[in-house]
Amino acid sequence: MKRRSFLQGAAAGGAIGVLDWLGFFRSFGVPGTSKSLGIARAVAQTMEPKFLVMWFQEGGWDSYSMFSPLDTPQHATLSIPAGTLNPTPAWSNQFYRPKNFGVDAAHFAVPRTQGNINYGFLAADGLPLFNDMAVVSSHVGNTFHSGGRWDYQYGKYPSYAALTAVRGPTERSLMQAFAETYGANYPMANVSWHRWLSDGELEEANYPEGTGFYEKLGPAYAHTVYGRTPAEMRNRLSQLGNVTAGARTARIRTFVDDLHRNFIAEHNGESVAAFSSAVDIYKQLTSGTGVIVNPGTLFTDPTLRAEFGVTASDEATNSTSVNGNPARSKDSPNVNVQALMAYELMTKGLSLGFWIENRQIRGYDTHQDRSGIMNNDGQQDQLTRLRRDLWDPLKAFATKLKNTQFGTTGKSYWDLTTVVLASEMGRTIQGDVATILASNDPDATKYTKIMEQDCCQHWKVNSVAFLGGTVQGNRQWGRVGTSSLEGIPLLPNGTMDPAYNPTTGVLTGTKDATSVVPNAGHVYATALALAGINPTGKGKNKEPALAFIKK
């Protein structure tokens, strides 16, 4: 299936976007009378914009120290004689938390509560945002890196095609579905710093164009635009004046032939908004004043850079080899630069959907065997990384949006924005040795295998959080059981299934048929619902929205 097939199948009935209009204007001029232009502006002004930001930690955060907090012993510091097969506590019952867990104030062991939110030490830097935040502690991730990232992009649906299959014309990533609804009047609606295959887990030869994560589903204006670095984005924007008419000129001509009716027809609202926006841009282009803003000045303001803590080194990219695959890069700057770019692209009217992701490839993929953990007195600590990749830039981003009014609406950009915090998986904090001990191996071999066991593996126990103008803040749903170590299922109204002990998580009765541990599909649907979009039929995700998150 070629790119043209996707466009013809998915975009034929879609709204006309800004770039389509600009191409038409360049060839034929701006149609309509002053009266029809006035109608276009009036219609455009009635459409309230929305913004969506997915803030993603690639590699898997330690959810047991984040929003699925557990109070456990730290057994990584035990002194156990070499060769011991049956220590106290038993190997399978030992917990290995990050180094310094419970030792200093920054690594507090006992979960704390602020307002209605119970949290671990990795979330402490986010305290100023808790009043804006809805946390889902009962959440399940995918223990396959690329599969997890794919799930948060596309949602969950039964028997979905393998990642290597060609994406169908009705499939949509979360950001494509969002931009398809709201993005017609934005030059670059969907900007992403997620780079498919950059983590090095999958072989490039198995993923030709159109498979895996496919950036060109839906109408052209909803396609994924890779944000890359500030310099590359400035170059791309400087070329905006060179647009040419696209393949949908015939549809535009039909629209123009009955311009007045289309301007007052509600179902053409997105196209009219795009038309109005394009007229303003076109006037600037033809008057020599540049494209909306001078691209050369974007992302360079020293005050703004200071507010986001941006240094020159933050704008660089990096390259990493994983599993022996060729070294790859996300072509992305540090997260604080991505946040600054998103803020300017949003407030300058250029973009409205953003996928922000940590620059480091597998930076949170902190595998460690038991021997390494005990020699290190604990697992690797993600505190500094989360402070750098999540909390510091997110707090700066939220502050700027709250203090920036959208036009003359009296609303801030924050009021119109939804932010989702997620990672594809959590990490384990122990390892079961029952199979090793039951084997016929010599004791020395058993001990070696115990020491080599990965006790910080990919793990399904996860958490997710939502923020923004439509989010019911200072709320938390679900928890992880202290004995089960798993998320307790939630009923459709957000309460925990009473068949499970609310503290230990142990099933003590009959599970309610309607209770589930939410997954990436619920996140997909909830993000759209918070942005005012009915998620039914948007892409192929079959999970419902978590209705209790919305105000």
Residue, then its C-alpha position, 0 to 999 in steps of 0.5 A: m500500500k503506497r502513500r497515495s493509497f493512504l491519502q486517497g482512502a483516508a483523506a478524501g472526505g477530510a477537511i481542507g488544511v492550511l497548506d492545501w489552501l495556501g497552495f491554492f491561493r498561490s495558484f489562483g489567488v484568494p477567492g470570495t468577496s469581503k462578505s464571504l471573507g467576513i463569514a469565514r472569520a466569524v465561523a473560525q472564531t467560534m471554534e475553540p482550539k484544543f491542545l494535546v501533549m503526550w509526555f512519554q518516558e521511553g525505556g520504562w520508569d520504576s512505577y513502584s517508586m512513582f505513582s504505584p508506590l510500595d513500602t518494602p524493605q531494602h534487601a539489596t544491602l544484605s550480607i549473604p555468604a557466597g553460595t547460599l541457596n536458602p538465605t533469610p529472607a528467601w531469594s524470591n522474597q527479597f526486594y531490591r529498591p533503588k540505591n539509597f532507598g530510605v537512606d536520605a530525604a530524597h529517596f524516602a521509602v514510605p510512600r507519602t500523600q499530598g492532597n488525595i495523591n499517594y506517591g513515591f520518591l520519584a514523583a516528589d519533584g512533581l508536587p507543585l502539579f498535583n492539584d492539576m493531576a489525575v493519577v491512575s495507579s492501577h494501570v498495566g503496561n506492555t513488557f515489550h518496548s516497541g509493543g508498548r510504545w506502539d500501544y500508547q500510540y495506537g491503543k488496544y484492539p482485538s487481533y490487531a495486525a502484527l507490527t510488521a503488517v501494513r497499517g490500514p487506512t482507518e488506523r490512527s495514532l493518538m496524535q493523528a486522531f487528535a490532529e484529524t479533528y482539530g488540526a486543519n487550520y494549523p500548518m504543522a498540527n502534529v509534531s513528534w519527537h518520537r522516532w519509530l525504531s530509534d530504540g534499536e530493538l527491531e530490525e529496520a529491514n522488517y519495517p518498510e514504509g507503511t508498517g509499524f508506526y506509520e506517520k502518514l495515516g489520515p489527512a495530510y495535515a494530521h501526519t506526524v511531523y518530526g520536530r527534531t532540533p530547533a535549527e531544523m525546525r527553523n529551516r522547515l518553517s522558513q520554507l513554508g512560503n514555498v508550498t505548492a498546490g496538493a493533490r486535492t485541488a479539485r476538491i478545493r475548487t468544488f468547495v470554492d464554487d459554492l463558497h458562501r454555502n460552505f462557509i455557513a455550513e457547520h460541517n465545513g467548520e474545520s475547512v473554513a477555520a483553515f481558510s481563515s487562518a490561511v488568508d492571514i498567513y497568505k497576506q503576510l507571505t505576499s506582503g513580505t512580512g514572513v510566515i506568521v513569525n520570523p522563523g529565525t527568531l523562534f526558540t532563541d529568546p534568552t528569557l524563554r530559554a532561561e525559564f526552560g533551563v536550556t543550554a547549547s548542549d541541550e540542543a544536541t542529539n545522540s546516537t546509541s547502539v542497542n542489541g547489536n543493531p546499528a546505532r540510531s538517533k531520535d534526532s531529538p534535543n533534550v526534553n526541556v528544548q522540546a518543551l520550549m519548542a512545543y510552547e512556541l509552536m503552540t502559542k504562535g499558532l503553528s501546531l497543536g499536538f505534541w509527542i515529547e519523549n526523552r532524548q536518551i535511547r533506553g535511558y530508563d531501561t535499567h536492567q541489573d542482575r542480582s549480583g550487580i544490584m547487591n554489589n551496588d547496594g540497590q538498583q539504578d536510581q531514576l531520580t535525576r533522569l525523571r527530574r531532567d526529562l519530566w518534572d523540571p521541563l513540565k513545571a516550566f511548560a505548565t507555568k508558561l501555559k497558565n500565564t499565557q492567554f489564548g487570544t482575547t478569550g480570557k482562557s489560558y493555554w493551559d485551560l485548553t490543553t491536555v497533558v498525559l504522562a506515561s511510560e511503556m512499562g514499569r520495572t520489577i523489584q524482585g526475582d523468583v528463583a523457584t524454577i532454579l532451585a527445583s532444577n537438577d543443576p549442581d548447587a554451584t550452578k544454581y547459585t550462579k544462575i540466581m546471581e545472574q537473574d535480572c531483577c530489574q526486568h520489564w514489568k506490567v505494573n505501571s501508572v499513568a497521569f493526566l493534567g490540563g484544563t478538563v482534568q479532575g485534579n488532585r485525584q488518584w484512582g486505584r493502587v498496587g497491592t502490598s502483597s499481590l504487587e499488582g494493580i487492583p482492578l477498577l470498576p467503570n466508576g473508578t472505584m476499586d473492585p471490592a472483591y480485592n483487599p484494598t490494601t494487600g490487593v489479594l482477591t478475597g471474593t468473586k471478581d466483578a465482571t466489569s472491573v479491569v486494570p486500565n491499559a494503553g487503550h484506555v489512555y488513548a480514549t481518555a486523552l481524546a475524550l479530555a480534548g472534547i473528542n468522542p473516541t469511538g471510531k477514532g482509529k481502531n482502539k476498542e477500549p473506552a475512556l476513563a470517564f471519571i478523569k474528566k471534570 
